[in-house]
Amino acid sequence: MAQTLLLVDDERKVLDFMEPFLKQEGYTVITAETGLDALRLAKEHKPSLVLLDWMLPGMNGIDVCRELRRTSKAGIIMVTARSEETDKVIGLEVGADDYLTKPFSLRELLARIRAVLRRLEGAAGDEPAAELRRGDLVISESKCSVRKRGADLMLTPTEFKLLLTLAARPGIVYSRLQLLQAALEDDLLNDERTVDAHISRIRKKIEDDPSSPAFIQTVYGFGYRFGGGTAE
């Protein structure tokens, strides 16, 4: 069955640029021109991935992304003309898996879509795996789930892969580049600050005190490691 993509942009010409190409590549494509329509269609069609413009009438793309992250495990790629580093960090911090600035080539767009979908498929793979128990956390690779003291935590596929990579080898220090390669599996994402944004979101979800993290610890000048559940 073809995977469904939801394209969200208030400019019809942008949708017309992407839609025929992605259909030709075998995807089922639905489109929306407002944030509210995007949320409605996402609920109705349950797309595998959402390509989401930032500047939308009424409800902007950041608010749409935030709402989708409350209700959906779909991949999200922000596609926008906003190219400042702070804009990218904001997009990633509200839950986007990737951030693509306009103008872009269709081939680059396709590569990024495939990369995010690979991460989704990898996180939800059918291969059985033992649960990782790390302090109050229980991480199940086969179920793509994280629980803390019995409560389910909702992580994006990218966040889950990063957490799993770190938790699988407690105490091992990973550089940002290593995390990009091991967890994100995307040569196009060469901005190591991407990792910082995702780590910040993970900490908000799994740590009792994100400002004094017990699980994902920063090793200054090197990167990150998974601790034993006790803050440094």
C-alpha positions as CSV (number, residue, x, y, z in Angstrom):
1,M,0.0,0.0,0.0
2,A,1.3,3.4,-1.0
3,Q,2.4,5.7,1.9
4,T,0.3,8.8,2.3
5,L,1.9,12.3,2.4
6,L,0.1,15.4,3.5
7,L,1.4,18.6,1.8
8,V,0.5,21.8,3.6
9,D,1.2,25.2,2.0
10,D,-0.9,28.3,1.4
11,E,0.6,28.8,-2.1
12,R,-1.1,26.6,-4.6
13,K,1.9,26.8,-7.0
14,V,4.1,25.2,-4.3
15,L,1.7,22.3,-3.9
16,D,1.5,22.0,-7.7
17,F,5.3,21.8,-7.8
18,M,5.5,19.0,-5.3
19,E,2.4,17.0,-5.8
20,P,2.8,15.5,-9.3
21,F,6.4,14.5,-8.6
22,L,5.6,12.8,-5.4
23,K,2.7,10.9,-6.9
24,Q,5.0,9.8,-9.7
25,E,7.3,8.4,-7.0
26,G,4.5,6.2,-5.8
27,Y,3.1,8.2,-2.8
28,T,-0.6,8.9,-2.2
29,V,-0.7,12.7,-1.8
30,I,-3.3,14.9,-0.1
31,T,-3.0,18.7,0.2
32,A,-4.1,21.5,2.5
33,E,-3.8,25.2,2.3
34,T,-4.6,26.1,5.9
35,G,-3.5,24.8,9.3
36,L,-7.0,23.9,10.3
37,D,-7.5,21.9,7.1
38,A,-4.2,20.2,7.7
39,L,-5.3,19.0,11.2
40,R,-8.6,17.8,9.9
41,L,-7.0,15.9,7.0
42,A,-4.3,14.4,9.3
43,K,-7.0,13.1,11.6
44,E,-9.0,11.7,8.7
45,H,-6.3,10.2,6.5
46,K,-3.5,9.4,9.1
47,P,-0.6,10.3,6.8
48,S,2.8,8.7,7.2
49,L,4.5,12.1,6.8
50,V,3.5,15.8,6.7
51,L,5.3,18.4,4.7
52,L,4.4,21.6,6.6
53,D,4.9,25.2,5.6
54,W,5.5,27.7,8.5
55,M,3.6,30.7,7.2
56,L,-0.1,29.6,7.0
57,P,-3.2,31.7,7.3
58,G,-5.0,31.5,10.7
59,M,-3.1,28.8,12.4
60,N,0.6,28.8,11.6
61,G,2.8,25.8,10.9
62,I,4.5,25.9,14.3
63,D,1.1,25.6,16.1
64,V,0.0,22.9,13.6
65,C,3.2,20.9,14.3
66,R,2.8,21.3,18.0
67,E,-0.8,20.0,17.8
68,L,0.2,17.1,15.5
69,R,2.8,16.0,18.0
70,R,0.0,15.7,20.6
71,T,-2.1,13.4,18.4
72,S,0.0,11.8,15.7
73,K,3.3,9.8,15.2
74,A,3.6,11.0,11.6
75,G,6.9,12.3,10.4
76,I,7.0,16.0,10.0
77,I,9.2,18.1,7.7
78,M,9.0,21.8,7.9
79,V,9.2,23.3,4.4
80,T,9.6,27.0,4.6
81,A,11.3,30.2,3.3
82,R,12.5,31.0,6.9
83,S,16.1,30.1,6.9
84,E,17.5,31.6,10.1
85,E,19.2,29.2,12.5
86,T,16.8,30.2,15.3
87,D,13.8,29.4,13.1
88,K,15.2,25.9,12.4
89,V,15.8,25.3,16.1
90,I,12.2,26.4,16.9
91,G,10.8,24.1,14.2
92,L,12.8,21.1,15.6
93,E,12.0,21.9,19.2
94,V,8.2,21.8,18.6
95,G,8.6,18.3,17.1
96,A,9.6,18.5,13.4
97,D,11.9,15.7,12.3
98,D,13.6,17.8,9.6
99,Y,13.6,21.3,8.3
100,L,13.9,22.2,4.6
101,T,14.3,25.7,3.3
102,K,12.9,27.1,0.1
103,P,13.9,27.1,-2.7
104,F,14.7,23.4,-2.8
105,S,15.1,20.7,-5.5
106,L,12.6,17.9,-5.8
107,R,15.4,15.4,-5.5
108,E,16.5,16.8,-2.2
109,L,12.9,16.8,-1.0
110,L,12.5,13.2,-2.0
111,A,15.7,12.2,-0.2
112,R,14.6,13.9,3.0
113,I,11.1,12.3,2.8
114,R,12.7,8.9,2.4
115,A,15.1,9.5,5.3
116,V,12.4,10.4,7.7
117,L,10.2,7.5,6.6
118,R,13.1,5.1,7.1
119,R,13.4,6.3,10.6
120,L,9.7,5.8,11.1
121,E,9.9,2.3,9.8
122,G,13.0,1.5,11.8
123,A,11.4,2.8,15.0
124,A,8.3,0.6,14.4
125,G,10.1,-2.4,13.1
126,D,8.7,-5.9,13.7
127,E,11.9,-7.5,14.9
128,P,11.5,-8.4,18.5
129,A,13.9,-6.8,21.0
130,A,14.3,-7.0,24.7
131,E,13.1,-4.0,26.7
132,L,15.8,-1.7,28.0
133,R,15.3,-0.8,31.7
134,R,17.1,2.3,32.7
135,G,16.2,3.6,36.1
136,D,12.5,4.6,35.9
137,L,12.5,4.3,32.1
138,V,11.4,1.2,30.1
139,I,12.3,1.5,26.4
140,S,10.9,-1.1,24.0
141,E,12.4,-1.1,20.5
142,S,9.9,-3.5,19.0
143,K,6.9,-1.4,20.3
144,C,8.6,2.0,19.7
145,S,7.5,2.9,23.2
146,V,8.9,4.6,26.3
147,R,7.4,4.4,29.7
148,K,8.3,6.2,32.9
149,R,7.0,4.9,36.2
150,G,4.3,3.1,34.2
151,A,3.2,6.2,32.2
152,D,3.6,6.2,28.4
153,L,5.8,9.0,27.0
154,M,5.1,10.2,23.5
155,L,8.4,10.6,21.5
156,T,8.7,11.3,17.8
157,P,10.5,8.6,15.8
158,T,13.6,10.8,15.6
159,E,13.6,11.4,19.4
160,F,13.0,7.6,20.0
161,K,16.0,6.7,17.8
162,L,18.3,9.1,19.6
163,L,17.2,7.9,23.0
164,L,17.6,4.3,22.0
165,T,21.0,4.9,20.6
166,L,22.2,6.5,23.8
167,A,20.4,4.2,26.2
168,A,21.7,1.0,24.5
169,R,25.2,1.8,25.7
170,P,25.1,3.7,29.0
171,G,28.2,5.7,29.8
172,I,29.5,5.8,26.2
173,V,30.0,9.3,24.9
174,Y,28.6,10.1,21.5
175,S,29.6,13.1,19.5
176,R,26.8,15.1,17.8
177,L,28.1,13.9,14.5
178,Q,28.0,10.2,15.6
179,L,24.4,10.7,16.8
180,L,23.5,12.3,13.4
181,Q,24.9,9.3,11.7
182,A,23.7,6.5,14.0
183,A,20.3,7.8,15.0
184,L,19.2,10.1,12.2
185,E,20.8,8.2,9.3
186,D,20.7,11.2,7.0
187,D,23.8,12.6,5.2
188,L,21.8,15.7,4.4
189,L,21.4,16.7,8.0
190,N,24.9,18.0,8.5
191,D,24.0,20.7,11.1
192,E,25.1,19.2,14.4
193,R,22.8,21.7,16.3
194,T,19.9,19.6,15.0
195,V,20.9,17.1,17.7
196,D,20.9,19.7,20.5
197,A,17.3,20.7,19.6
198,H,16.1,17.0,19.7
199,I,18.0,16.3,22.9
200,S,16.4,19.3,24.5
201,R,12.9,18.0,23.6
202,I,13.7,14.5,24.8
203,R,14.9,15.8,28.2
204,K,11.6,17.7,28.6
205,K,9.8,14.4,28.2
206,I,11.9,12.0,30.2
207,E,13.7,14.0,32.9
208,D,12.2,15.0,36.3
209,D,14.3,18.2,36.0
210,P,15.4,18.9,32.4
211,S,17.8,21.6,33.7
212,S,19.7,18.9,35.7
213,P,19.3,15.8,33.6
214,A,19.8,12.4,35.1
215,F,19.5,10.3,31.9
216,I,20.9,12.2,29.0
217,Q,24.0,14.0,30.2
218,T,26.1,16.6,28.3
219,V,29.8,15.9,28.1
220,Y,31.1,19.4,27.4
221,G,33.4,19.7,24.4
222,F,32.4,16.2,23.2
223,G,28.7,15.4,23.1
224,Y,26.2,13.3,25.1
225,R,26.1,10.1,27.1
226,F,23.3,8.2,28.9
227,G,23.7,8.2,32.6
228,G,22.3,5.9,35.3
229,G,19.3,7.9,36.2
230,T,21.1,10.1,38.7
231,A,21.8,13.8,38.0
232,E,25.4,14.9,37.8
